[in-house]
């Protein structure tokens, strides 16, 4: 039995949907055929001509709004912060979790517009039960379609031979998430795409659950509807802090826009990839998708979009570098910009991008450097255009439990902070104020205590 046959049989035994199996088989065949998943700089050219969201005309979005759905990617467990539950259930602002704030955003949209605007989560098997239980606390969140659908999984492949990996000690490690590019396949395998279309929904606003800056903007929706844009990616100006983030480019062979991730970049091209003056716009992972166009494209391609793949090389047990080397075949949902005819990129302000990937990000969002508005948007405080640069010692602050223990009274005031670096075991008291650029270093025994009410100035 070939590696592909063994892999697809394994997926069927696990109950994975046929569309997901077909998508995996397509990627497997491309890998076996020599496709490396890389996008060399020589094949790309920079993109400069991107329309600006701030310059879009005001237009009536009422009709489109009643055909819009908010989809939030909610499959993450926050493992990089030492969590075992959904990241979206972490308290992030004013005693509210990510999911609490997202629900307020959607309910507020319904109240202001009178539109249906369902909230739909793309969960993983690991996040589904806890997330749905959390949604039960919110009256009125249910709409006329299910609250969620579940992303698929794919077998890890042995780098030597491309057979499906086996790890009897922990069979769960034999499987990998296929990346958030699985969004499109999971919409099909779950039946959610048909459900949405049957209920008259056409425009999907898609973003990560940990990015509270991403809210459905009626003016952007009106542009998508009026111009019949099948797919739009929100992009923002790259800074030095975004050098490793995926950027948009254009194929030199006359093709359309393409998304390139660092994992798709040859070693010799990394400097060009990270040149923020050359490749000016990064993918915020916030998308607008015409569901009717998606359905037509899937029909045209026999259910397989054939997104550019990412070949992710790891060990079967990520915590054991001596375990067998494996390949995880992944895709990015933004990579669909390469397969939709007429796909667009749209420049948006940085205020629409406030993700939480680390405790550094979490501290900024919890602080007064960000405000929670009456319509549940999380925005930089007056006078700020983004978060301060925060660099907390990994040894003492990386894991959420350690982080919480060192900020027991909450985040310090960071509204006037430009940069905060903390090295060593440091505990912050209540009402601490940080101004300018501040470094706190402690390399002695025990724990350094920052007293209540202390003012730290650079």
C-alpha positions in Angstrom: 0.0 0.0 0.0 1.4 3.4 -0.9 1.9 6.2 1.6 -1.1 8.1 0.1 -3.4 5.1 0.3 -2.4 4.4 3.9 -2.9 8.1 4.8 -6.3 8.4 3.2 -7.5 5.1 4.7 -6.3 6.3 8.1 -8.3 9.5 7.6 -11.5 7.6 6.6 -11.2 5.4 9.7 -11.0 8.6 11.8 -14.2 9.9 10.2 -12.5 12.8 8.3 -14.8 14.3 5.6 -14.2 13.3 2.0 -13.5 16.9 0.9 -10.7 17.1 3.4 -9.3 13.7 2.2 -9.4 15.0 -1.4 -7.6 18.2 -0.4 -4.9 16.2 1.5 -4.4 13.8 -1.4 -4.0 16.8 -3.8 -1.3 18.3 -1.5 0.4 14.8 -1.1 0.6 14.3 -4.8 2.1 17.7 -5.3 4.7 17.0 -2.6 5.6 13.7 -4.0 5.8 15.3 -7.5 8.6 17.6 -6.2 6.7 20.7 -5.2 8.6 22.2 -2.3 6.0 24.8 -1.2 8.5 27.7 -1.6 8.0 31.0 -3.3 11.4 32.4 -4.5 11.9 36.1 -4.6 12.8 35.8 -8.3 9.2 34.8 -9.1 7.6 37.7 -7.2 7.4 41.5 -7.4 6.3 43.9 -4.7 2.8 45.3 -4.5 2.3 49.0 -4.1 -1.2 49.7 -5.6 -3.5 48.7 -2.8 -6.8 50.5 -2.2 -7.1 52.2 1.2 -10.1 51.4 3.5 -10.0 55.0 4.7 -10.7 56.2 1.1 -13.6 54.0 0.4 -16.9 55.8 -0.4 -19.7 55.9 2.1 -22.4 53.5 0.8 -25.5 51.9 2.0 -24.6 48.4 3.4 -28.1 47.5 4.7 -28.9 44.8 2.1 -25.4 43.3 2.3 -25.4 43.4 6.1 -28.4 41.1 6.3 -26.4 38.6 4.2 -23.2 38.8 6.3 -21.9 36.3 8.7 -19.0 36.7 11.2 -16.7 33.7 11.3 -14.0 33.5 14.0 -11.2 31.0 14.0 -11.3 29.5 17.5 -9.1 26.4 17.2 -6.2 27.6 19.3 -5.3 26.4 22.8 -2.7 29.0 23.6 -0.1 26.3 24.1 2.7 28.8 23.6 1.5 30.4 26.8 1.2 27.1 28.6 -2.5 26.8 28.3 -4.6 23.7 27.8 -7.9 25.3 27.1 -9.2 27.7 24.4 -7.2 30.9 24.2 -10.5 32.8 23.5 -11.6 32.1 27.1 -8.7 34.0 28.7 -9.6 37.2 30.4 -8.3 40.0 28.2 -10.0 43.3 29.1 -12.1 44.7 31.9 -12.9 41.2 33.2 -14.1 40.0 29.9 -12.7 37.1 27.7 -12.0 37.3 24.0 -15.2 35.4 23.4 -17.2 37.7 25.7 -16.1 40.8 23.7 -16.7 39.1 20.3 -20.2 38.3 21.4 -20.8 41.9 22.4 -19.4 43.1 19.1 -21.8 40.9 17.1 -24.9 41.7 19.3 -24.1 45.4 19.0 -24.0 45.1 15.2 -27.4 43.4 15.2 -28.8 46.1 17.5 -27.4 49.0 15.4 -28.3 47.6 12.0 -31.3 45.3 12.5 -29.5 42.6 10.5 -29.2 39.0 11.4 -25.4 38.8 11.5 -24.8 35.3 13.0 -21.6 34.5 14.9 -20.0 31.2 13.8 -16.9 29.7 15.4 -14.5 27.4 13.5 -13.5 25.3 16.5 -11.1 22.4 16.8 -11.9 19.2 18.6 -9.9 20.5 21.5 -11.8 23.8 21.9 -15.4 23.0 20.9 -17.0 21.9 24.1 -15.5 24.6 26.3 -16.3 27.4 23.7 -19.9 26.3 23.2 -20.4 26.1 26.9 -19.1 29.6 27.3 -21.5 30.8 24.6 -24.4 29.5 26.6 -23.9 32.3 29.1 -24.9 34.9 26.4 -28.6 35.3 25.8 -29.5 36.0 22.2 -26.3 34.9 20.5 -27.9 32.1 18.6 -29.1 32.9 15.1 -30.7 30.8 12.3 -27.5 28.7 11.6 -25.4 26.6 14.0 -22.9 28.3 16.3 -19.9 26.4 15.1 -18.2 23.9 12.8 -15.1 21.9 13.4 -11.8 22.1 11.5 -10.3 18.9 10.1 -7.0 17.1 10.8 -4.4 15.4 8.7 -1.9 12.6 9.3 1.7 13.6 9.9 4.0 12.0 7.3 7.3 10.4 7.9 9.9 12.6 6.2 11.6 9.4 5.1 9.1 7.6 2.8 6.0 9.8 3.3 4.2 7.1 5.1 1.7 8.1 7.8 3.6 8.4 11.1 2.7 6.0 14.0 3.3 6.8 17.6 1.6 4.2 19.8 2.6 5.9 23.0 0.4 8.9 22.1 -1.7 8.3 19.0 -2.9 11.9 19.1 0.6 13.0 18.0 0.1 11.2 14.7 -2.3 14.0 13.6 -1.7 17.6 12.8 -3.9 20.6 12.1 -3.9 21.4 8.4 -3.5 25.2 9.0 -6.3 27.7 8.9 -6.4 27.2 5.1 -8.7 24.3 6.1 -11.4 26.9 6.6 -12.7 26.4 3.1 -12.7 22.6 3.3 -14.1 22.5 6.8 -17.0 24.7 5.7 -17.8 22.0 3.2 -17.2 18.8 5.3 -19.3 20.3 8.2 -22.2 21.2 5.9 -21.8 24.8 7.1 -21.3 26.3 3.6 -24.6 24.8 2.4 -26.3 25.9 5.6 -25.2 29.5 5.2 -26.1 29.7 1.5 -29.5 28.1 2.1 -30.3 30.8 4.7 -29.3 33.6 2.3 -25.9 34.4 3.6 -23.3 35.5 1.1 -20.6 37.6 2.7 -18.3 36.0 5.3 -16.1 38.3 7.5 -13.4 36.0 8.8 -10.7 36.7 11.5 -8.8 35.2 14.4 -10.6 35.1 17.7 -7.5 36.6 19.4 -7.6 39.7 17.2 -10.2 42.0 18.9 -9.3 44.8 16.5 -11.0 42.9 13.7 -14.7 43.9 13.6 -17.1 43.8 10.7 -16.9 47.3 9.1 -20.1 48.1 7.1 -18.2 50.4 4.7 -15.8 47.6 3.7 -18.7 45.3 3.4 -20.5 47.7 1.1 -17.3 47.9 -1.1 -17.1 44.1 -1.3 -20.7 43.9 -2.3 -20.8 46.8 -4.8 -17.6 45.7 -6.6 -18.5 42.0 -6.4 -15.1 41.3 -4.8 -15.0 37.5 -4.4 -12.1 37.6 -1.9 -10.5 40.4 0.0 -7.5 40.4 2.4 -7.0 43.1 4.9 -3.4 44.2 4.9 -1.5 46.8 7.0 1.8 48.6 6.6 4.7 46.5 7.7 7.0 47.7 10.4 10.2 46.1 11.8 8.0 44.2 14.2 6.3 42.5 11.3 9.4 41.3 9.4 8.5 37.7 9.9 4.8 38.0 9.1 3.4 36.9 5.7 3.3 39.6 3.0 1.4 40.0 -0.2 3.2 40.1 -3.5 2.5 39.7 -7.2 3.6 36.9 -9.5 6.1 38.0 -12.2 4.5 35.7 -14.7 1.4 37.9 -14.9 -0.6 36.1 -12.3 -2.5 37.8 -9.5 -1.8 38.5 -5.9 -0.1 35.9 -3.7 0.6 35.5 0.0 4.1 34.4 1.0 4.8 33.1 4.5 8.3 32.9 6.0 8.0 29.1 5.9 7.6 29.4 2.1 10.8 31.5 1.6 14.1 30.0 0.5 17.0 30.7 2.9 18.7 32.9 0.3 15.6 35.1 0.1 15.0 35.7 3.8 16.6 39.1 3.7 14.3 40.2 0.8 11.3 38.7 2.6 12.1 40.7 5.7 12.7 44.0 3.8 9.7 46.0 4.9 10.4 48.8 2.5 10.3 46.3 -0.4 7.3 44.2 0.6 5.2 46.9 2.3 2.0 45.1 3.3 1.5 42.2 5.7 -1.5 39.9 6.0 -3.6 40.7 9.1 -5.4 37.3 8.6 -8.7 39.2 8.3 -10.6 38.2 5.2 -13.8 38.9 3.3 -15.1 35.9 1.3 -18.1 35.8 -1.1 -19.6 32.4 -0.2 -21.4 32.1 -3.5 -18.1 32.6 -5.3 -16.4 30.1 -3.0 -19.1 27.5 -3.7 -18.7 28.1 -7.5 -15.0 27.8 -7.3 -15.1 24.6 -5.4 -17.5 23.1 -7.9 -15.2 24.2 -10.7 -12.3 22.6 -9.0 -14.1 19.4 -8.0 -14.0 20.4 -4.3 -10.2 21.0 -4.1 -9.0 24.7 -4.1 -5.4 23.6 -4.4 -4.0 26.3 -2.1 -0.3 26.9 -2.2 1.0 24.5 0.5 3.4 25.0 3.4 5.7 22.1 4.1 6.3 22.2 7.8 9.1 19.9 9.1 9.0 18.8 12.7 9.4 15.7 14.9 6.4 13.5 15.5 6.6 14.4 19.2 7.4 18.2 19.2 8.8 17.9 22.7 11.3 15.1 21.7 13.8 16.1 19.1 15.0 12.5 18.9 11.6 11.3 17.7 11.1 10.7 13.9 11.2 13.6 11.6 7.8 14.3 10.0 6.2 16.6 7.5 3.0 18.4 8.2 1.2 19.6 5.1 -0.5 23.0 5.8 -2.1 25.8 4.1 -2.9 29.4 5.1 -6.4 30.7 4.5 -5.0 34.0 3.1 -3.4 31.9 0.4 -6.8 31.8 -1.3 -6.0 35.2 -2.7 -4.0 33.2 -5.3 -7.0 31.1 -6.5 -9.9 33.6 -6.6 -10.1 35.4 -9.9 -10.4 39.1 -9.0 -9.2 38.8 -5.4 -8.1 42.1 -3.8 -6.0 43.3 -1.0 -7.2 46.3 1.1 -5.0 48.5 3.2 -6.5 49.0 6.7 -5.3 51.0 9.7 -3.2 49.3 12.3 -6.1 49.7 14.8 -7.8 46.7 13.1 -4.8 44.5 14.1 -4.4 43.7 17.8 -3.6 40.0 18.1 -2.5 38.2 21.2 0.1 35.6 20.5 2.2 36.0 23.7 1.9 37.4 27.2 3.7 40.5 25.9 0.6 41.2 23.7 -1.7 40.3 26.5 -0.2 42.8 28.9 -0.5 45.6 26.4 -4.2 44.8 25.8 -5.0 44.5 29.5 -3.4 47.8 30.2 -4.8 51.3 29.7 -2.8 51.6 26.4 -6.0 50.0 24.9 -9.6 51.0 25.6 -12.8 49.0 25.3 -15.4 51.2 23.6 -19.1 51.3 24.1 -19.6 49.2 20.9 -17.1 46.6 22.2 -14.2 47.6 19.9 -10.7 47.3 21.5 -8.8 50.4 20.3 -5.5 52.2 21.2 -5.9 54.9 23.8 -6.1 58.5 22.7 -2.7 59.6 21.4 -1.5 56.1 20.6 -1.5 54.3 17.3 -0.6 50.9 18.7 0.8 49.1 21.7 4.1 49.8 23.5 6.9 47.5 22.7 6.9 44.9 25.5 9.6 42.3 26.1 9.0 40.2 29.2 11.6 37.6 30.4 10.5 34.2 28.9 11.7 32.3 32.0 9.4 34.1 34.3 6.6 35.5 32.2 6.0 33.3 29.1 3.5 30.9 30.7 0.2 32.4 31.6 0.2 31.1 35.2 3.7 32.7 35.8 2.6 35.9 34.1 -0.6 36.2 36.3 1.4 35.6 39.5 3.7 38.5 38.7 0.9 40.9 37.9 -1.6 40.0 40.7 -3.2 43.4 40.8 -3.5 43.7 37.0 -1.5 45.4 34.3 0.5 48.6 35.1 -0.5 51.9 33.4 1.2 51.8 30.0 -0.6 54.6 28.2 2.5 56.8 28.3 4.9 53.9 27.8 7.0 53.5 24.7 8.9 50.4 25.7 9.0 48.0 28.7 11.6 45.4 29.1 11.7 43.1 32.1 14.5 40.7 32.8 14.5 38.5 35.8 11.9 37.5 38.5 9.9 40.7 39.1 6.5 41.1 40.7 4.5 44.3 40.0 2.3 45.8 42.7 -1.0 47.7 42.2 -1.3 51.1 40.3 2.2 50.9 38.9 2.8 53.5 36.2 5.4 53.1 33.4 6.4 56.1 31.2 8.7 56.3 28.3 11.3 53.6 27.7 11.9 51.5 30.8 14.1 48.5 31.6 13.7 46.5 34.8 16.5 44.1 35.5 16.9 41.7 38.4 19.5 39.0 38.5 19.8 38.5 42.2 18.3 35.9 44.5 14.6 36.0 45.3 12.0 38.1 43.6 12.2 41.9 43.0 9.0 43.7 44.2 7.8 46.8 42.4 5.9 48.6 45.1 2.2 49.7 44.9 1.9 53.1 43.2 5.5 53.1 41.9 6.3 55.3 38.9 8.9 53.9 36.5 10.3 56.4 34.0 13.0 55.9 31.4 
